[in-house]
Amino acid sequence: MHLLPGLGKRKAVQLISTFGSPEAVFRASPSEIEAQGVAGAVARSVASGCSFEEAAAQQQKALELGVAIVPISDSRYPARLREIFDPPLLLYGRGRVEVLADLPFGVVGTRRPTPYGQAAAAKLAGDLASAGLVIVSGMARGIDTAAHRATLDAGGDTIAVFGCGVDHIYPAENRKLAEEIAQKGLLLSEFPLGTPAHPQNFPVRNRIISGVSIGVLIVEGAEYSGSAITARMAMEQQREVFAVPGNITSKMSWGPNLLIKQGAKLVQEWNDVVSELDPEHRRALAQKGRQRLLPEMADNSAVRGEDPQAAEITPLLREILKIVPLDRAIALDEVIETLERYSSSELIAALFELEMLGLIRQYPGKSFMKVW
């Protein structure tokens, strides 16, 4: 039924509900199917079973690739997704399908983030993953990639929802990340195996990101961006919407800042999200994450906090940390001009050392920003 051309998702679910099972739908006559509001040509396609051969090929390919096919009737199918307006008839999952039953939370944003947006996405995704949430995103360049990577680095679970088949990695530069997610988390899609990444697939994909999630965080995005579409879908699905405020002069801040004006919850730290969740979800997180979260927070405050002496670093490294900001990237030339009593080779070596310590991050154009 999923592979039948012309049969929409809502109509397919309606037919299954009316006839009792997919098998019963295919046993029905064209006139019986047509009586349910299905166009004549589509009703004849259903009754003829014209998609059976393709379905068998999909199942065989899934077996070979280790991909689980999860129909809407399966107990592993996310209950929250089943309740949306147009739930997928089935899902393809590559990896740990069991994470769907946990507490997924969406983190999405622009494909062209500012250094501030990328740092905020990584920090918040990592902290929320450490708190016990499963981070869901769309595997796109930019904010999505930062959220997935930070979650894996924090030892958390993540779900990447594809706008193509789970055997088709897009963008290609995320192939290594996708393989790591397939081992530690889950690659998820409603699109058949072999489906390429058509542009029209991505807005369709976004409803799954919000549909499986208990809430969605928008980090950066223009007013009419894909992340804005995800936020709108989340609102329609009655999910909590959160947003990271941004610089009012940046077009990448228009989306989240507008959402905040419209009532989205402003997020500065992970607890701004957790405190807004319903009591049942907070209790589950407290039980799951307290023992792991509190020691890590203590360690991170020593290494990444405002007191650089805690990292036992040299005076030069300390001086660099004082001038490298958290909210924008500073150029190498500016560092050299500010600390002119040191040679450029000393400063470059010190910047490299700070990068290795995880205290600063380098961006294109030899610019640097402090890790939040």
N, C-alpha and C positions, 0 to 999 in steps of 0.2 A: 504493500500500500504506500509506503514511503517513497518508492521509486516510480509510482504511476504518474505520468504527466497530466497536469490539469486538475488533479485532486488535491485541494488545499488541505492544510493541516487541521483546521477547525472542522471541515467537512468529514475528513477521515476519522477524527475522534468521535464525531457525531454518529457516523455509520457504525463504528465499533460499539458505541453505547446502545444504539438501537437494535442491532442484530445480536449483540452479546459477546462476539469475539471476531478477530480478523478472519478466521476460517469460515465463520457463518456468513460474513460479508461476501467472500468469494464464492460461496455456494448459492447465494441469492441470484435471482434472475435479473436481467437488465431493467425490466419494468419495475421490479421491487426496489432496486437501487435508485432508479430515476424518480420514484415516488418520494424519495427523501430529499428532493431538491437538487439532485446531481444532473448535470447536462447529459443529454442522450449519448453523445460520443464517449464521454468519460465513463458513463455507466456501462457501456458495452466493453470498454477497455478493462474495467474492474472485473466484469463477469468472465471475460476471456482469459484472465490471468496472464496478460501479455508481459508482465514484468517478472514472472517467475524465474526465467533463465538468468536475467541480470541479478536477481536477488540471490540465486544460488552461487553465482560468480563472486558477488560481494562477500557472502558468507565464507567461501573458500579462501578468498584473499585475506579476510580478517583472521582466519585460523592461522594462515601462514605468517602473518605479521604480529600475531599475539594481541590483536585488537578485540576488545569485548564489545559486543553489540547489546545495548541495553534498551529494550522497548519500554513504552510508557506503562505497560502492565507489570514490569519487573519490579521487585521490591527494592532493587538498588537504584531505581530511577528517583531523582530528588523530589521529595514531596512538594517543596516550594515551587519548583519548576512546573510541576503538574497542574498547579493552580492558576497559572497565568492565562491570558486571553487566548494565545495561540501556541501551546506547548509543542515541542517537536515530537513526532511519533516515536522516534528512537534516537539514541545517542551512540556515537562511536567513541570508545574510551581506550586510550593506550597508556597503561601504567596502573596506578593504584586506584581502582574505581571506588574503593571503600571510603576515600576522602570526601566523596559527595555527601556522605551521611554525617559529616562533621559540621562545623560552623563556618561556611565559606563567606568571605567578605571581599567585595570588588574594589580594586584600586586601578583607576584608568586616567588617561590624560593624553596630551598631544604627542605626536610623533617628532615634533621639533621643540623640545623643552629648553628652557634657560638652565644655566647651571644651578640656580636656586631651586627650580622645579624638580630637576633630577635629584638633587640632594634631599629635598623634602620627601619625594616619593620613596627613595631608598630608606631614609630614616624611619618614616612612618610605617612602611610595609614591613621592615625588619622588626620593629617594636611590636606591631600588631601580630605578626607571626609568632614572636616570642611569647606574647600573651595568650596564644592558643588558637587564634583565628587562622583559617585556611585562606590564603590570598589568591583571589581570582582576577585574572587580567586577560588581555587579548593578544599577547605575544608580539605586538607591534613594536616598531622602533620607538625609542624615547622613553616615556614614562612607564609603559607596560613592561618593557625590558628591564628597566631599573627596579620595578616592583618584584618581578620574578627573581632576578638575581639576588636582591637583598634578602628575600625570603629564604632562598636556598642557603645563602651565607649564614643566616641566623639559625639554620637547622630546622626551619619550618616547612609546612606543606603548602604547595601551590598548585593551582589549576590554570592551564593555558587553554582558552577557548579559541578555536581556529575559525577562520572564515573560508576554509578549504578542507579537504580531507586530512585526517590526522597523519596520513602517510606523505603529505605534501608540505614541506617546511617552508613557511613564508614569514618574514623575509629570510633569504638564504643565509645571511650572516648570523642568524640565530640557530643554526643547525646544532652546534655544540650545546647551546642552552636547552634546546628542545630535547636532545638525547638525555641530558641530565634530569630534566623534568619528567621524562618518560620513566626513568629509573626511580626517582624519589617522590614524584607527585603524579600528575595526570594531564595528558593531552586529551582534549575533548572537542567534539564537533558533531553537528547534526548532518553535515554534508557527506555524501557517499565517498568511499575511498577512491582516490584518483581525481577528485574534484580540484581544479586549479583555483587560485585566489582571484576570483573575479571581483571587481570593485563593489558590485551590488550585493555581494555576500556579507560585507562587513556590518552594515546597519542591521541585517537580519541576525548576525552573530551577537550583536550587542545585547539583544533582549535575553539571551541565555546568560550572559555575564551577570546582569541584574537579576534575572529570574532565579538563579541558583543561590544568590547571595542574600544575607540578612540585612545588608546595607551596602552602599556604594560611596567611595571617596573619589572626588574629582580633584586632581592636583593642578593641572594647567590645561588650557584649551581655549580656542577662540569661541566667540558667541554662538556660532553655528557649526561647531566641530563635531566629530564623532563622539567625543566624551559628553558633549551637551545632549546628543541623542540618547546616550546611555542613561544620563541623569533623568531625562524626560520619561524614558521607559521605566526606570526605577520608581519614579513618582506614580506612574500609572499602575504599577504593580504593588503599590503601597509599601515600598521599601524605604528605609531611612536613607536620606541623602546627606552627605557630608562634603565639605569643600575646604581646600587650603587657600587662605587669602593671598593675594599677590600684589605686586607693584601696579598701581593704577595707571602708570604710563606704558605698561607692556600689554600688547594685544593678547598675549597668552594668558593674561589674568582676567580678561573680560568674562569668560565663561564661569569660572568659580566665583568671582566677585558678584556677578549677577545672581547666581544661585543663592549666595548668602543673603543678598537683598530680598530674595523671594522666600527665604525661610530655611534654607539648608543650614545645617549645623557647622559652625566655624571650627576648624581643627588646627590646633597648634602642637599637640602632642597626642600620643596614642590613647591616653586616658579620656580625651575629649570624645573619642569614639566609644570606648567601652562603657563609659558612664551613661550613654544614651541608649544602650541596648536594653531590651526588656529583662526583668529579673531572672527569668529562666535561663537566658543565654549568659547573663553575668555569673550566675551560680555555676554553670557548666565551665565557663572559663576559669573561674576562681579555683575550682576543683582540679582542673587540668593543668593550669599554668603557674600557680602560685610558687610551688617549690623551685621551678626552673627560672621564673622571671626575676624574683627578688635578688638572688645572688648575682645574676647577670647585670642587673641595674647597678649594683654596687661596684662591680668590676668596671663597667663602662664609664661610670662617673669618674673613676680614678684615671682611666686612660684617655678619655675623650672630653673631659670636662674643661671648665675654664681655668683650672689650676694645672699648668703644664709641668710643675715640679713633680707631680705624682708619677709621671712617665719616666723620671730620672733621665732627663735630656740635658744637653749642653746649653750654656747661655745663648749661643748663636741660634740654636733651634727655638729657644724660648722667644727670642726677639722676633724671629720670623713669624711665629704663631701669633704674636701680638698684632702684627700688621696685616696678616692674611685674613680677609673677612669671611663671614659665614654666608652672607646673602648675595655675593657677587664674586666673579673670578677676577683676580688681580694679575696683571701682566708681569712677566719676568723683569722687563725693563723698569717697571715701577718699584719692584722689590730692590733691584740693584741701586736705583736712585735714592731710595729711602734709607738703605743701609750701606751708604757709600764708603764707610770705613772698612768694609770687607771686600775682598776681590770677587769678581764675578764667578770664578771657578769655585771659591769657597761657598758662595751662595747657592750655586747650582747643585753642588754636592750635598749641601744641607737640605735643600728642597727635595732631592731624591730620597734622602734618609727619612724625612718626614712622611713622604709618600709611602715608603716601605713600612713605616710604623702605622700607617692607616690614619694619620692625623690630618693630612691634606690630600686633595685629589687634583690631578692635572687634567686640564681641558685643552681642546685644540687652540693653536696659536701661542703655545707656551704660556698659558695662564693657569692660575692656581686658586683653589678655594678651600677653606677649612672644612673638614668633615664635621657635620653637625652631631 
